[in-house]
Amino acid sequence: MDSQIPALKSTPLVSDSPWPLEEHSSALETALRKAVPDRKEEDWRFLDPSIFPWEEFEQAALQEHRKFGVQSQVESSVALPAVDTARLSQTLAIREEDTDAKFLYLHRAVGNPVVAYRIPGDLRDSAIRIVQRISGPAAPTIVLHVESRADIVVYHRWETAANGATPMIGRIEIVLEPGARLHFLHEDQLSATSPLYYRAHARLAENAHLDWGVFTTGSVWHAAKMTIDLQGAGAESTTYGLFCGAGERTAEHRTLQNHFCPRAKSDLVFKSLLAGKSHSVYQGMIRVEKTAQRTDAYQASRNLILSPAAHAETIPRLEILADDVRCSHGASVGTVDVNMLFYLMTRGLNRAQALAMVAEGFAEEVIRRVPLNDIAARWRSAVQQTIGNNLA
C-alpha cells in the first residue's frame, strides 16, 4: 500500500462496554476464583506472574464508575460503523481452557469502553490511527472486523505517562473476512514501571491477508500473547516485531501461528535489541493441523546483545500433524561482530556511536516494512534514543 495516506479526520466512534453491570461482577468473581498462573507452566518459566499487581486491578474492578483509565483518540479519513454488540460479545468470549483466563476475566471486570470498528469492503488506500492513553489500572480493548475486499492500514498505540506505574491488561481482536487485507501496526509506549499483559488474536478467512507489525520498549513486567488463526484456504500472514530494550526493561512475546486449512502461508520475524540490563523472552509455536496440507510457515527470532548485563531466551517450536508442508524456524542470540565494530571505529566513530549504528541497521529490517512514513520515523527515533542514550 502506498505510504501517502489521505488527510485524517477525527471520529468519536468509541463503544461502551458491551457487557451489562452484572456481567462485570460475575467476571470479577470468576477472576478471584482463578489461581495466579504457576511458574511451572511452560508460558511462565521466565516471567513471574505473581509480580503482576492483581490486587490493584481487583480494586479497580470494584469501582462504580468504570470508564476511567483510558482515553481513546481515533482518526480516520472516513466515518466508520461500529461492530454490533452480539458480534462484539462473541469475539471477546473467554474460554475456560484459556491459560490466561484470569487476566481476561479481570479485563472484563474493569470494563473500560471498547474501540470497535467494522471496516467496509469498499474502503481501500486509507488509514486509521488509534491512540489510547492510559492513566490508571486499565483494560483497553480494540476490535477490528474487516470486510471482504477492504484494504487498509491501522496504526494503534497504547501509551502511559513517562513517570509512574500504570498497570494494564489489554485485548486486541482482529477478524478478516474472505479476501480482506489489513496492515496492522501496534506500538506500546510505557513508562519503565508500568506492567502490561495483553492478548492479541487475529482470525483470517479464505484468501485474507494480514501484515502485522509490533514495536515496544518494554517495561518492568511485560507479556504479550499473539495468536494468528489461518482459518481459510489461501490465507496469508506476515508478522514482524521489534523490542528495543534498555535499562532494566523486559518484554516477553508468545506467538502462535495456527494453520487449519490448505495452502495457507505464515511468516514471522521477531527481533530484540538489548542494552543495559534488559531482558527479552520469545516463545513461538507453529501448529499445523491435519487439514492444513501444503502449508508454508516460517518463524525466526533474532536477538542482538549490546551490553554484557542484557540477556535473551528464545524458544521456537513446531507441531505438525499434516504430511505435505514446508515449515521451518530459526533463532539466534549474539553480540556485535568485533570486526564490524572495528571497521566503523576506523572511520571516525567512537565505540558507542558504532554500536548505535549497528543497532539501527539491525532494527531496520523490521522498520522498513512500516507503510506509514511518520510511524517508521517514530520507531527509528525510539531506537536511537533508547539504545544510543544507554550506550554513552
C-alpha positions in Angstrom: 0.0 0.0 0.0 1.2 3.5 -0.8 2.6 5.4 2.2 0.8 8.6 1.2 -2.5 8.3 3.1 -5.4 10.8 2.8 -5.7 13.5 5.4 -7.1 12.4 8.7 -10.3 13.5 10.4 -11.2 12.8 14.0 -14.0 10.3 14.5 -15.5 9.7 18.0 -16.9 6.2 17.4 -16.0 4.5 20.7 -18.3 1.9 22.0 -19.3 1.5 25.7 -18.5 -1.8 27.4 -20.6 -4.5 25.6 -21.4 -6.2 28.9 -24.1 -5.3 31.5 -23.0 -4.4 35.0 -23.9 -7.8 36.4 -21.5 -9.3 33.8 -18.7 -7.2 35.3 -19.5 -8.5 38.8 -19.6 -12.1 37.5 -16.3 -11.7 35.7 -14.7 -10.3 38.9 -16.0 -13.3 40.9 -14.6 -15.7 38.3 -11.2 -13.9 38.2 -11.0 -14.1 42.0 -11.6 -17.9 41.9 -8.9 -18.4 39.2 -5.5 -19.1 40.6 -2.5 -17.0 39.6 -0.6 -18.8 36.8 2.0 -21.2 38.0 5.7 -20.7 37.2 5.8 -24.4 36.4 3.7 -23.8 33.4 5.6 -23.5 30.1 4.3 -20.0 29.4 5.6 -18.7 32.7 9.0 -20.2 33.0 10.8 -16.9 32.6 8.4 -14.2 33.9 6.9 -14.4 37.4 3.1 -13.9 37.2 2.9 -13.2 40.9 4.6 -9.9 40.4 1.7 -8.5 38.4 -0.5 -6.1 40.6 -3.5 -8.4 40.9 -5.0 -6.6 43.9 -4.8 -3.2 42.3 -6.8 -4.5 39.3 -9.3 -6.1 41.6 -9.9 -2.8 43.4 -10.3 -1.0 40.1 -13.0 -3.6 39.1 -15.0 -2.7 42.2 -15.3 1.0 41.3 -18.8 2.1 40.4 -17.6 4.5 37.7 -15.8 2.1 35.4 -15.0 4.4 32.5 -11.7 5.7 33.8 -8.1 5.0 32.9 -8.4 5.0 29.1 -8.7 8.0 26.8 -9.1 7.0 23.1 -8.4 9.2 20.1 -9.4 7.8 16.8 -8.6 9.3 13.4 -9.8 8.2 10.0 -10.3 9.6 6.6 -14.0 8.4 6.6 -16.6 7.6 9.2 -16.6 4.0 10.3 -19.5 1.9 11.5 -19.3 0.2 14.9 -19.2 -3.6 15.4 -22.7 -4.8 16.6 -22.9 -5.8 20.2 -23.7 -9.5 19.5 -20.7 -9.9 17.3 -18.5 -8.0 19.8 -19.5 -10.3 22.6 -18.8 -13.3 20.5 -15.4 -12.0 19.5 -14.4 -11.2 23.1 -15.7 -14.5 24.5 -13.5 -16.2 27.1 -13.0 -20.0 27.1 -12.4 -22.0 30.2 -9.4 -23.6 28.7 -7.6 -20.2 28.1 -4.4 -20.3 30.0 -4.6 -16.5 30.5 -8.2 -16.6 31.7 -7.5 -14.8 35.0 -6.2 -11.8 33.1 -9.1 -11.9 30.6 -11.8 -12.0 33.4 -10.1 -9.1 35.2 -10.0 -7.2 31.9 -13.8 -7.7 31.5 -14.4 -6.9 35.2 -12.8 -3.5 34.9 -15.0 -2.8 31.8 -13.4 0.1 30.1 -15.1 1.3 26.8 -14.2 -0.7 23.7 -12.9 0.7 20.4 -14.7 -1.5 17.9 -15.0 -0.9 14.1 -16.4 -2.6 11.1 -14.2 -1.8 8.1 -16.4 -1.7 5.0 -15.3 -3.7 1.9 -15.1 -0.6 -0.3 -12.5 1.1 1.9 -9.1 1.0 0.3 -5.9 3.0 0.4 -6.8 4.6 3.7 -5.5 4.6 7.2 -7.0 4.6 10.7 -5.0 5.8 13.7 -5.9 4.9 17.2 -4.1 6.2 20.3 -5.2 5.1 23.7 -3.7 7.0 26.7 -3.7 5.1 29.9 -3.9 6.9 33.3 -4.8 4.2 35.8 -5.3 0.5 36.2 -7.0 0.0 32.8 -8.3 -2.6 30.4 -8.1 -1.1 26.9 -9.7 -3.0 24.0 -9.6 -2.7 20.2 -11.7 -4.8 17.9 -11.5 -4.7 14.1 -13.8 -6.6 11.8 -12.5 -6.1 8.2 -15.0 -7.0 5.5 -14.2 -8.7 2.2 -12.2 -6.7 -0.4 -11.2 -3.9 2.2 -7.5 -3.0 2.0 -6.4 -0.6 4.8 -3.7 0.3 7.3 -4.4 0.6 11.0 -1.9 2.1 13.4 -2.6 1.5 17.1 -0.7 2.7 20.2 -1.0 2.3 24.0 0.8 5.0 25.9 1.3 5.9 29.6 2.8 9.0 31.2 6.6 8.9 31.3 6.6 8.6 35.1 4.6 6.5 37.5 3.3 2.9 37.4 0.2 2.4 35.3 -0.8 -1.3 35.1 -2.7 -2.6 32.1 -4.5 -5.7 30.7 -5.2 -5.2 27.0 -7.0 -7.1 24.3 -6.7 -6.8 20.5 -9.1 -8.8 18.3 -8.9 -8.8 14.5 -11.3 -10.6 12.2 -10.6 -10.7 8.4 -13.4 -11.8 6.1 -12.5 -13.6 2.8 -10.2 -11.6 0.6 -9.8 -8.8 3.2 -6.4 -7.1 3.5 -5.1 -5.4 6.6 -1.7 -3.9 7.6 -1.9 -3.6 11.4 0.8 -1.7 13.4 0.8 -2.0 17.1 3.0 0.0 19.5 3.1 0.2 23.3 4.9 3.2 24.8 5.0 2.6 28.5 6.9 4.0 31.5 9.5 1.7 32.9 7.4 0.9 35.9 4.1 0.1 34.1 3.3 -3.6 33.9 1.4 -4.9 30.9 -0.3 -8.1 29.8 -2.1 -8.2 26.6 -3.8 -10.8 24.4 -3.9 -10.2 20.6 -5.8 -12.6 18.3 -6.3 -12.5 14.6 -8.6 -14.7 12.6 -8.1 -15.0 8.8 -10.7 -16.3 6.4 -10.1 -17.6 2.9 -7.6 -15.6 0.9 -7.4 -12.9 3.6 -4.0 -11.2 4.1 -2.6 -9.7 7.3 0.6 -7.8 7.8 1.2 -7.3 11.5 4.0 -5.0 12.9 4.8 -4.7 16.6 7.1 -2.3 18.4 7.8 -2.0 22.1 10.3 -0.6 24.5 9.1 -3.0 27.2 8.6 -2.2 30.9 9.2 -3.7 34.3 6.8 -6.5 33.6 5.6 -7.1 30.0 4.0 -10.1 28.5 2.1 -10.4 25.1 0.3 -13.4 23.7 -0.2 -13.1 19.9 -2.2 -15.7 18.1 -2.9 -15.9 14.3 -5.5 -18.4 13.2 -5.4 -19.1 9.5 -8.9 -20.5 9.1 -9.4 -20.3 5.4 -7.6 -21.8 2.4 -5.1 -19.4 0.8 -4.9 -17.1 3.9 -1.6 -15.3 4.4 0.0 -13.6 7.4 3.3 -11.7 7.7 4.3 -10.7 11.3 7.3 -8.6 12.2 8.2 -7.3 15.6 10.9 -5.3 17.5 11.7 -5.0 21.2 14.1 -2.1 21.8 15.2 -2.7 25.4 17.3 -0.7 27.8 17.8 -0.1 31.5 16.0 -2.9 33.3 13.1 -3.2 31.0 11.8 -6.6 29.9 9.4 -7.9 27.3 8.1 -11.4 26.7 6.3 -12.3 23.4 4.5 -15.6 22.8 3.3 -16.2 19.3 1.2 -18.9 17.9 0.7 -19.5 14.1 -2.3 -21.8 13.8 -2.8 -23.4 10.4 -6.2 -25.0 9.9 -6.8 -25.0 6.2 -4.8 -25.9 3.0 -2.5 -23.6 1.1 -2.1 -21.0 3.8 1.1 -19.2 4.5 2.6 -17.5 7.6 5.9 -15.7 8.0 7.2 -14.3 11.3 10.3 -12.4 12.3 10.8 -11.0 15.8 13.9 -9.1 16.8 15.2 -7.7 20.1 17.9 -5.1 20.6 19.1 -5.3 24.2 21.1 -2.7 26.1 21.7 -2.1 29.8 20.2 -4.9 31.9 17.2 -5.5 29.6 15.7 -9.0 29.1 13.8 -10.5 26.2 11.9 -13.7 26.1 10.4 -15.1 22.9 8.3 -18.3 22.7 7.0 -19.2 19.3 4.9 -22.1 18.0 3.8 -23.1 14.5 1.0 -25.6 14.7 -0.3 -27.3 11.6 -3.5 -29.4 11.7 -4.1 -32.5 9.6 -6.4 -30.5 7.4 -3.8 -27.9 6.6 -1.9 -29.6 3.7 0.5 -27.6 1.6 1.1 -25.2 4.5 4.1 -22.8 4.2 5.2 -21.4 7.5 8.3 -19.8 8.9 9.3 -18.3 12.2 12.5 -16.5 13.3 13.7 -14.9 16.5 16.9 -12.7 16.3 18.5 -11.1 19.4 21.3 -8.6 19.4 23.0 -8.1 22.8 24.6 -4.7 23.2 25.5 -4.9 26.9 27.1 -7.7 29.0 24.3 -7.5 31.5 21.5 -7.9 28.9 20.2 -11.3 28.1 17.6 -13.2 25.9 15.8 -16.5 25.8 14.3 -17.8 22.6 12.2 -20.9 22.2 10.8 -21.7 18.7 8.7 -24.8 18.3 6.9 -26.8 15.6 3.8 -29.0 16.0 3.0 -30.6 12.6 0.2 -33.1 12.0 0.0 -32.7 8.2 2.5 -34.5 5.9 2.7 -32.1 2.9 4.1 -28.9 4.4 7.1 -26.6 4.3 7.8 -25.4 7.8 11.0 -24.1 9.4 12.2 -21.9 12.3 15.4 -20.3 13.4 16.8 -18.5 16.4 19.9 -16.6 17.3 21.3 -14.7 20.3 24.6 -12.8 19.7 26.7 -9.8 20.3 28.0 -7.2 17.8 30.7 -8.6 15.4 34.0 -7.2 16.6 35.3 -6.8 13.0 32.3 -4.8 12.1 32.8 -2.6 15.2 36.5 -2.1 14.4 35.7 -1.1 10.8 33.2 1.6 11.9 35.7 2.9 14.5 38.4 3.2 11.9 36.0 5.5 10.1 35.9 8.0 12.9 33.1 6.8 15.2 33.6 6.1 18.8 32.5 2.8 20.3 29.1 4.0 21.4 28.4 5.6 18.1 29.5 2.4 16.2 27.3 0.2 18.4 24.3 2.5 17.8 24.8 2.4 14.1 24.9 -1.4 14.1 21.8 -1.5 16.3 20.0 0.8 13.9 20.9 -1.4 11.0 19.7 -4.5 12.9 16.3 -2.8 13.5 15.9 -1.5 10.0 14.8 -5.0 8.7 11.7 -4.5 10.8 11.1 -0.8 10.4 11.4 -0.6 6.6 8.3 -2.7 6.4 6.2 0.0 8.0 3.9 1.6 5.4 3.4 4.9 7.2 6.5 7.2 6.9 5.9 9.1 10.1 5.5 5.9 12.1 8.6 4.4 10.6 10.5 7.7 11.6 9.0 7.5 15.1 10.2 3.9 15.6 13.7 4.8 14.3 13.8 7.7 16.7 12.9 5.4 19.6 15.7 3.0 18.6 18.2 5.9 18.5 17.1 7.3 21.9 16.7 4.1 23.8 19.8 2.4 22.5 22.1 5.4 21.9 21.5 7.0 25.2 22.2 3.8 27.1 25.4 3.1 25.4 27.0 6.5 26.1 
